[in-house]
Amino acid sequence: MAKAQALAALLLAMVIALAAMEGAHAICGIANEDFKLCQPAAAVNDPTDSPSAECCAVLGKADLGCICRYKGVAGIWLRMYHIDPSRAMALPGKCGLTMPSNCS
């Protein structure tokens, strides 16, 4: 059991480190500055009702399949930035975008 917890902690640390390294460039085709455009609509506390046009434009250019791969693993990382993972995953739909069928 302790090995499994240690492996999970190591995996999480690697994901966070990778995200930090990629943050200067982009994650799933979303640059760090562009990512911030969607934060108000996915905020943990007091989110806006709908994403901004700028956020939707960013998501329209993003690799939505890549976002699906981050969905489960990045939940803790997203919470560190006060982003609700459920709200974040709902943003493409609110922007009229279709998530890949294998993203459940």
N, C-alpha and C positions, 0 to 999 in steps of 0.2 A: 504494500500500500504506500509506504514512504517513497519507494522508487517511482511509482506512478505520479505522486504529487510533485516530486522533484522534477520529473520529466515535463509535467504540465507547466511548472513554474519556469523551466528553461525555455520551453516553447513560447510561452507568453513573453518572456524577456527578449527572445529573438525577434518576435513579431514587432514589439515596441521599438527595438533597435533598428530594424529594417524600415519601419514607418518613419522613424526620425531621420534616417539616412536618406530615404526617398523624399522626405518632406521638402527638401530644398528643390527637388525636381518636380515630381508629380506622383500621385498614387492613383492608379486607374485612369490616368489621363486628366486628373484634376490637380492643378497646381495649388500649392499651399494657400496662396492669396485667394484663389477662386473658391477653394473649399470653405473659406470663411464667409462667402456670400450666402451659403446655404445654412449656416449655423443658426440664424434667428428662427427659422422654420422648424428646426430639429432640436431646439434647446430643451434641456431637461425642465427648466423652470420658465414659465411664462412665454411659450413659443408663439410666434405669429400664426395666424390662421392658415396662411398659404405661403408658398415660397415666392420670392421675388422673381421678376422676369430675368434678372441677371443670373440668379441661381438656376432657373430652368435652362437658360442658354448654356451654362456650364455643364449641367447634367446631360444636355443634348449632345455634347461632344465627348462625354465620358465613356469609358468601357464598362458598360453595365454588367457584363459577365464577370469582370474583375471585382466589381463592388459586391456581387453575390459571394465571391470567395472570401471576402473580408468580413462578411456579415456575422458569422458565429464567433470567429476568433478575435475580432477587433472590438467586441462589445465593451470590454473593460477599458480599452484604449479610448474609445469614443466617450465613455463616461468621464474619463479624466479631463476631457475638453468640454464637459457639460452638454454632451450630445446624446439624446435618447436614441438608441439603435432602432427601435420600432418606428419612431418618427422619421429617422434618416432613411430607412428602407421604404417608407411611404412617399417620399418626395418625388421620385420619378413618376409614379402614377398621378400625383397631383399636378405634375407638369405635362401630363398627356403622353408620357413615354411608357413603353411596354418593357417590362423586365423580361429577361430570358425565361423560358418555360421551366427550366431546371433550377430556378431560384425560388425555393419555397421556404 
